[in-house]
Amino acid sequence: MRLGIPAPQPMRAVDYPAIRRLSQSMGRHAEPELWGSGECQLVIYNLDGQLLGWSRAHWWEPADATAPAG
C-alpha cells in the first residue's frame, strides 16, 4: 500500500483520453480539446494513476439565468 495524498495538477493534452472515459462513465460527453486555453484547468489522479476528477474555471460574462457573471 502506498501512502500519500494525491494533489491536483495542471491539465495537459495527455489527460484528455482519461477525462473522456470518466465523463462517459457518468453518462456525459466531455470534449476537453475544445475547452478554452484561458481557463484554470486541473486534474487529480489517485496514487495508482486513475483519474479521479477534473475541474475548470473561467470568467463568465455576462450574467444569465444559469450563472452570474464572475
N, C-alpha and C positions, 0 to 999 in steps of 0.2 A: 504494500500500500504506500503510495506516495503522499507526502504531506505538503501542504501549501495552499495558498488561496489564489485562484486564477484572477488576473487583472484584465480589465478592458484594454484593448489595443486598437490603434487606428485601423480602419477598414482598408483592405487592399484588394486589387482585382483577383488575386488568388483565393479570396474568401467568397467570391460570388457563387460558385457552384454549391458550397455548403449552405449559403443563405437561401438559394433557390430550393434546395432539398428540404430544409427546415420549414420554409414557407409553404411548400406543397404538402408537407406532413400535417399542416394546420388548416388545409383547405384554402390556402391563399395563393397568390401568384405574384411574388416579388420579382422585380426586374432591376437588380442593383446597378447594372451597367447604364441604366437610364437616369439614375439619381444625380443630382447636381453636385458639381465639384466644390461649390461654396458652402456645403453643409458640414456640420460636425457629424462624422460617421464613425461608430465604434463597433467592435465585435468582442465577444468573450467566448473562450473555449474552456472546456474542463481540462483537467491535467492529463487526460488521455487523448486530447486533440479533437474532441467532439464539440461542434458549435453549440453553445447554449443559447445564444441570442445575439441580437444586434440592435443598435439604436441609431436614430438620425435626428438631427435638429437643424433647423434653419429659420431665418427671419421670415415670417409670414405677413404679407401685406397684400391687400388691405384686410380689415376685419370683415368677417362674414358670419352667417348663421352657424357655421360649423366650428370656426376657430377665431378667436380675437387676433388682432394684429399683435405681432411680437414674437 
